[in-house]
Amino acid sequence: MKGVLIGVIIVLAVLGTLVFAVNQRGWKRNGYFTIPATILIVIGIFIGFQALGAILTLIMNGGKLDGAEGLGALAMNGVAQLIVMLAGALFLSLAARQNPFAVFRLEGIRETPVVAYLLAIPLILLAQAVGIAISSLWIRLFEFFPGFYSTIDKFETAGDTQLQSMVTAHGPLQFVVILLLVAIVPALAEETLFRGFAQSNIERSGHGHARPMVALVVASLLFAAIHGSLFKLPGLLALGLALGWMAYRTNNLFVGSVGHAINNGVIVFELFLNPGTSSASANSVVVGNTNLSGTQSLLLLGVTAPILGLLLYLFARATAHTVSRYNSELEIESLHGPLPFTHDNHDASQ
C-alpha cells in the first residue's frame, strides 16, 4: 500500500510539472505540439486506450472481469488500440490542422530502398537481444534492495504469466488470429502514436540542430514508460530508440512497423512452437527479460552490441540519400529563417 501511494504521488507530481510546463511554453509551436504538451497527450491517449479496452472487455464478458482472458480480451485490446492510438492520434493531428503525411512520416515512402525494409528485421531482433542483456543487468541492481525487488517481481510476474497465457496459440487458426492481434495491430497503432505523432510533433515544434535527437529520445522514453514495466524499461528503451531511428532515417513509418511486427511475431511463434515455455524466458510480447546471470548478460551484450552497430551503419548507408528526412528543418526555416548547425546532408541536398 505504501508503494502504491508513493507511485501515485510521483505520477501526480509528473503530471503537475507537465501542466505547468505547458502553461509556460504553450501547447503548440510552429503549428506542432511542444514536448510537455505531446507527453500529456500521449498519456491521455494511453489512459483512453486502457479505459476503452476495459469497457469493451466488460461488455464482451457480460459485465464481469473474472474470466476475461483469451482471444476475446486480446481482440478487445486490439480494437481499443486501433480506435484510440491509431485513429485518435490521426484525429488530433487533423484537428490541429497538421499535415498527416508529415506527422505520420509518409513522405519518405517513395525514397525508401527495399534493403531498408530487409535490414529492419535483423536490426530490430538485435536491438531486442541488446535490450534483454541490458534489462537483465538492470534487474540485478534491484536485487540489492530485496523488499522492493520482491514487490515489483510479484507484480510483473503476475502480469507476464497472464499475458503469456493470452498470446499462446493452440492451433493454426489461433496462431493466425493472435499474430494479427499481437504483431500487426500493435505495430501499426504504436508506431502511429510514438514514431508518428509523438516523435514528429516534438521534432517539428523544436528548434536547432538537436531537434531530431531530442524527439527520438523523448518519444522512445515515452514508448518504454507507457508499457508500465520497471524491469523491462531499459530493454523497451533500446527497442524504441531503434524503431525511432529507423523512422527518422527513412521518414517512412512502415519500415519501423515491419520491424515492430517481426519482433512481436517472433515471440508469438516461439510460444506457438513451445507452449510450455516458462514466463521467465518469454514474459513479454515486446522485450523478454530472462534469468541471465551478470556474466551471461555481459557476454550477450558484448556479442550483440557490435553486430547491432554494424547493422545501424549499413542502414545509415542505405538511407543516406533520403532527402525528405530534412523536411521538418525546411518547414521551420520557412517560418523563422535558416537554422544554425544544419546537417551537412541537408546542405548537400539543396
C-alpha positions as CSV (number, residue, x, y, z in Angstrom):
1,M,0.0,0.0,0.0
2,K,2.9,2.4,0.8
3,G,4.5,1.6,-2.5
4,V,1.2,2.4,-4.4
5,L,0.9,5.7,-2.5
6,I,4.4,6.7,-3.4
7,G,3.7,5.8,-7.0
8,V,0.5,7.9,-7.1
9,I,2.4,10.9,-5.6
10,I,5.2,10.5,-8.2
11,V,2.6,10.3,-11.1
12,L,0.7,13.4,-9.8
13,A,4.0,15.3,-9.4
14,V,5.0,14.5,-13.0
15,L,1.6,15.4,-14.4
16,G,1.6,18.7,-12.4
17,T,5.1,19.5,-13.8
18,L,3.9,18.9,-17.3
19,V,0.8,21.0,-16.9
20,F,2.9,23.8,-15.5
21,A,5.4,23.5,-18.4
22,V,2.5,23.6,-20.9
23,N,1.2,26.8,-19.3
24,Q,4.6,28.4,-19.5
25,R,5.5,27.3,-23.1
26,G,2.1,26.9,-24.7
27,W,0.6,23.9,-26.3
28,K,2.0,24.5,-29.8
29,R,5.0,25.9,-31.5
30,N,5.4,26.2,-35.3
31,G,1.9,24.6,-35.5
32,Y,3.0,21.4,-33.7
33,F,2.7,20.3,-30.1
34,T,5.5,21.1,-27.7
35,I,7.4,18.4,-25.7
36,P,5.3,18.7,-22.5
37,A,2.1,19.0,-24.5
38,T,3.0,15.9,-26.5
39,I,3.8,13.9,-23.4
40,L,0.4,14.9,-21.8
41,I,-1.5,14.0,-24.9
42,V,0.3,10.6,-25.2
43,I,-0.5,9.9,-21.5
44,G,-4.1,10.9,-22.2
45,I,-4.3,8.6,-25.2
46,F,-2.9,5.7,-23.2
47,I,-5.4,6.2,-20.4
48,G,-8.2,6.4,-23.0
49,F,-6.9,3.2,-24.6
50,Q,-6.9,1.3,-21.3
51,A,-10.3,2.6,-20.4
52,L,-11.9,1.6,-23.7
53,G,-10.2,-1.8,-23.7
54,A,-11.6,-2.4,-20.2
55,I,-15.1,-1.2,-21.2
56,L,-15.1,-3.4,-24.3
57,T,-13.9,-6.4,-22.3
58,L,-16.6,-5.9,-19.7
59,I,-19.3,-5.7,-22.4
60,M,-17.9,-8.8,-24.1
61,N,-17.8,-10.6,-20.8
62,G,-21.3,-9.7,-19.6
63,G,-20.1,-7.0,-17.1
64,K,-17.6,-9.2,-15.3
65,L,-13.8,-9.1,-15.3
66,D,-13.5,-12.6,-14.0
67,G,-12.5,-14.9,-16.8
68,A,-11.9,-12.0,-19.2
69,E,-8.9,-13.7,-20.8
70,G,-8.0,-15.3,-24.1
71,L,-8.7,-14.3,-27.6
72,G,-11.8,-12.2,-26.7
73,A,-9.9,-9.9,-24.3
74,L,-7.0,-9.8,-26.8
75,A,-9.4,-8.8,-29.6
76,M,-10.9,-6.0,-27.5
77,N,-7.5,-4.7,-26.7
78,G,-6.7,-4.6,-30.4
79,V,-9.9,-2.8,-31.2
80,A,-9.1,-0.2,-28.5
81,Q,-5.5,0.2,-29.9
82,L,-6.9,0.9,-33.4
83,I,-9.6,3.3,-32.2
84,V,-7.6,5.3,-29.6
85,M,-3.9,5.0,-30.5
86,L,-4.2,5.0,-34.3
87,A,-7.4,6.8,-35.1
88,G,-7.2,9.0,-32.1
89,A,-3.7,10.2,-33.0
90,L,-4.7,10.9,-36.5
91,F,-7.8,12.8,-35.4
92,L,-5.8,15.0,-33.1
93,S,-3.3,15.8,-35.8
94,L,-6.0,16.7,-38.3
95,A,-7.9,18.7,-35.7
96,A,-4.6,20.7,-35.1
97,R,-4.5,21.3,-38.9
98,Q,-1.3,19.4,-39.3
99,N,-0.1,17.7,-42.5
100,P,-0.8,14.0,-41.8
101,F,1.8,12.9,-44.4
102,A,4.5,14.9,-42.5
103,V,3.4,13.9,-38.9
104,F,3.0,10.2,-39.7
105,R,6.1,10.0,-41.8
106,L,4.7,9.0,-45.1
107,E,6.8,11.4,-47.1
108,G,9.7,9.0,-47.4
109,I,7.9,6.0,-48.8
110,R,9.0,6.5,-52.4
111,E,12.6,7.2,-51.3
112,T,12.9,4.1,-49.1
113,P,15.0,1.4,-50.7
114,V,14.0,-2.3,-50.4
115,V,17.1,-3.0,-48.5
116,A,15.9,-0.7,-45.6
117,Y,12.9,-3.0,-45.1
118,L,15.1,-6.0,-45.2
119,L,17.7,-4.6,-42.7
120,A,14.9,-3.6,-40.3
121,I,14.3,-7.2,-39.5
122,P,17.7,-8.3,-38.2
123,L,18.2,-4.8,-36.8
124,I,15.2,-4.9,-34.5
125,L,15.9,-8.5,-33.4
126,L,19.5,-7.5,-32.5
127,A,18.1,-4.4,-30.6
128,Q,15.8,-6.9,-28.7
129,A,18.8,-9.0,-27.8
130,V,20.7,-6.0,-26.6
131,G,17.6,-4.9,-24.7
132,I,17.4,-8.3,-23.0
133,A,21.0,-8.1,-21.9
134,I,20.6,-4.5,-20.5
135,S,17.3,-5.4,-18.8
136,S,19.0,-8.4,-17.1
137,L,21.8,-6.2,-15.8
138,W,19.2,-3.6,-14.7
139,I,17.3,-6.3,-12.7
140,R,20.5,-7.3,-10.9
141,L,20.7,-3.8,-9.5
142,F,17.2,-4.1,-7.9
143,E,18.3,-7.3,-6.1
144,F,20.4,-5.1,-3.8
145,F,17.0,-3.9,-2.4
146,P,15.3,-7.2,-1.6
147,G,12.0,-5.8,-0.3
148,F,11.4,-3.5,-3.3
149,Y,12.6,-6.2,-5.7
150,S,10.2,-8.8,-4.3
151,T,7.2,-6.4,-4.6
152,I,8.0,-5.5,-8.2
153,D,8.8,-9.0,-9.1
154,K,5.5,-10.4,-7.9
155,F,3.6,-7.7,-9.8
156,E,5.5,-8.2,-13.0
157,T,5.5,-12.0,-12.9
158,A,1.7,-12.0,-12.4
159,G,1.2,-9.7,-15.4
160,D,3.7,-11.7,-17.5
161,T,2.0,-15.0,-16.8
162,Q,-1.4,-13.7,-17.7
163,L,-0.1,-12.1,-20.9
164,Q,1.7,-15.3,-21.9
165,S,-1.4,-17.4,-21.5
166,M,-3.3,-15.0,-23.7
167,V,-0.8,-14.9,-26.6
168,T,0.0,-18.7,-26.6
169,A,-1.8,-20.2,-29.6
170,H,-3.2,-23.7,-29.6
171,G,-3.7,-24.5,-33.2
172,P,-3.0,-22.9,-36.6
173,L,-6.2,-20.7,-36.7
174,Q,-5.5,-19.3,-33.2
175,F,-1.9,-18.6,-34.2
176,V,-3.0,-16.5,-37.2
177,V,-5.5,-14.6,-35.1
178,I,-3.1,-13.9,-32.3
179,L,-0.4,-13.0,-34.8
180,L,-2.8,-10.3,-36.2
181,L,-3.7,-9.0,-32.7
182,V,-0.2,-9.1,-31.1
183,A,2.1,-8.4,-34.1
184,I,0.3,-6.4,-36.8
185,V,-2.2,-4.3,-34.8
186,P,0.2,-3.1,-32.1
187,A,2.9,-2.4,-34.7
188,L,0.6,-0.1,-36.7
189,A,-1.1,1.5,-33.7
190,E,2.1,2.1,-31.6
191,E,4.2,3.2,-34.5
192,T,1.5,5.7,-35.4
193,L,1.4,7.1,-31.9
194,F,5.0,7.1,-30.9
195,R,7.2,7.3,-34.0
196,G,4.5,9.3,-35.9
197,F,2.5,11.6,-33.7
198,A,4.9,12.0,-30.7
199,Q,8.3,12.0,-32.4
200,S,7.2,14.2,-35.3
201,N,5.5,16.8,-33.1
202,I,8.4,17.1,-30.8
203,E,10.8,17.3,-33.8
204,R,8.8,19.9,-35.6
205,S,8.0,22.0,-32.6
206,G,11.6,22.3,-31.5
207,H,14.5,24.4,-32.9
208,G,18.1,24.0,-33.7
209,H,20.4,21.1,-34.6
210,A,19.4,18.8,-31.7
211,R,15.7,18.6,-32.5
212,P,15.6,15.2,-34.2
213,M,17.7,13.5,-31.5
214,V,15.7,15.2,-28.7
215,A,12.5,13.9,-30.4
216,L,13.9,10.5,-30.8
217,V,15.0,10.2,-27.1
218,V,11.8,11.6,-25.6
219,A,9.5,9.5,-27.8
220,S,11.5,6.4,-27.0
221,L,11.3,7.1,-23.3
222,L,7.5,7.6,-23.6
223,F,7.3,4.3,-25.5
224,A,9.2,2.5,-22.8
225,A,7.4,4.1,-19.9
226,I,3.9,3.6,-21.2
227,H,4.3,-0.2,-21.2
228,G,4.4,0.0,-17.4
229,S,7.2,-2.4,-16.7
230,L,10.1,-1.2,-14.4
231,F,12.2,-4.4,-15.1
232,K,11.9,-4.1,-18.9
233,L,12.3,-0.4,-19.1
234,P,15.9,-0.3,-20.5
235,G,15.1,-3.1,-23.0
236,L,12.0,-1.3,-24.2
237,L,14.0,1.9,-24.5
238,A,16.6,0.1,-26.6
239,L,13.7,-1.1,-28.9
240,G,12.1,2.4,-29.0
241,L,15.4,4.0,-30.0
242,A,16.0,1.5,-32.8
243,L,12.5,2.0,-34.1
244,G,12.6,5.8,-33.8
245,W,16.0,6.0,-35.5
246,M,14.7,3.9,-38.5
247,A,11.7,6.2,-38.7
248,Y,13.9,9.3,-38.7
249,R,16.4,7.9,-41.3
250,T,13.7,6.9,-43.8
251,N,10.9,9.3,-42.9
252,N,8.8,6.2,-43.5
253,L,6.6,4.9,-40.7
254,F,6.2,1.5,-42.4
255,V,9.9,0.5,-42.1
256,G,9.7,0.5,-38.3
257,S,6.2,-1.1,-38.4
258,V,7.7,-4.0,-40.2
259,G,10.5,-4.4,-37.6
260,H,8.0,-4.0,-34.8
261,A,5.6,-6.6,-36.2
262,I,8.5,-9.1,-36.7
263,N,9.7,-8.5,-33.2
264,N,6.3,-9.3,-31.7
265,G,5.7,-12.1,-34.2
266,V,8.8,-13.9,-33.2
267,I,7.6,-14.2,-29.6
268,V,4.2,-15.4,-30.7
269,F,5.8,-18.0,-33.0
270,E,8.1,-19.1,-30.2
271,L,5.2,-19.6,-27.8
272,F,3.3,-21.5,-30.5
273,L,6.1,-23.9,-31.1
274,N,6.9,-24.2,-27.3
275,P,3.6,-23.6,-25.4
276,G,5.3,-24.7,-22.2
277,T,8.0,-22.0,-22.3
278,S,8.4,-20.5,-18.9
279,S,7.3,-16.9,-18.2
280,A,10.9,-16.2,-17.3
281,S,12.1,-16.7,-20.8
282,A,9.1,-15.4,-22.7
283,N,7.3,-13.0,-20.5
284,S,6.8,-10.1,-22.7
285,V,5.4,-9.5,-26.2
286,V,7.9,-6.7,-26.7
287,V,11.0,-7.4,-24.7
288,G,11.6,-10.5,-22.7
289,N,13.8,-10.4,-19.5
290,T,15.4,-13.7,-18.6
291,N,17.1,-15.1,-15.6
292,L,20.6,-14.4,-17.1
293,S,23.4,-14.0,-14.7
294,G,25.5,-10.9,-14.8
295,T,28.3,-12.7,-16.7
296,Q,25.8,-14.1,-19.3
297,S,24.3,-10.7,-19.7
298,L,27.6,-9.0,-20.3
299,L,28.6,-11.8,-22.8
300,L,25.3,-11.4,-24.7
301,L,25.8,-7.6,-24.7
302,G,29.4,-7.9,-25.9
303,V,28.4,-10.2,-28.8
304,T,25.2,-8.4,-30.0
305,A,26.1,-4.8,-29.5
306,P,28.9,-4.7,-32.1
307,I,26.7,-6.5,-34.6
308,L,23.8,-4.1,-33.9
309,G,26.3,-1.2,-34.5
310,L,27.3,-2.7,-37.9
311,L,23.6,-3.0,-38.9
312,L,22.9,0.6,-37.9
313,Y,25.9,1.7,-40.0
314,L,24.6,-0.3,-43.0
315,F,21.1,1.1,-42.5
316,A,22.5,4.6,-42.4
317,R,24.4,4.0,-45.7
318,A,21.3,2.5,-47.3
319,T,19.2,5.6,-46.4
320,A,21.9,8.2,-46.9
321,H,20.0,9.8,-49.9
322,T,16.7,10.3,-48.1
323,V,16.0,14.0,-48.9
324,S,12.6,14.1,-47.1
325,R,14.3,13.5,-43.8
326,Y,15.1,17.2,-43.7
327,N,11.6,18.4,-44.5
328,S,11.0,19.4,-40.9
329,E,14.0,21.7,-41.0
330,L,12.9,23.2,-44.3
331,E,9.5,23.9,-42.8
332,I,11.0,25.6,-39.7
333,E,13.4,27.6,-41.9
334,S,10.4,28.9,-44.0
335,L,8.9,30.3,-40.8
336,H,12.0,31.6,-38.9
337,G,14.8,31.7,-41.4
338,P,17.9,29.4,-41.7
339,L,18.6,27.2,-38.7
340,P,22.0,27.2,-37.1
341,F,24.0,24.0,-37.3
342,T,22.0,22.4,-40.1
343,H,23.0,18.9,-41.2
344,D,25.7,18.6,-43.8
345,N,23.5,16.2,-45.8
346,H,20.7,18.8,-45.7
347,D,23.1,21.4,-47.2
348,A,24.2,19.0,-49.8
349,S,20.7,18.2,-50.9
350,Q,19.8,21.8,-51.6
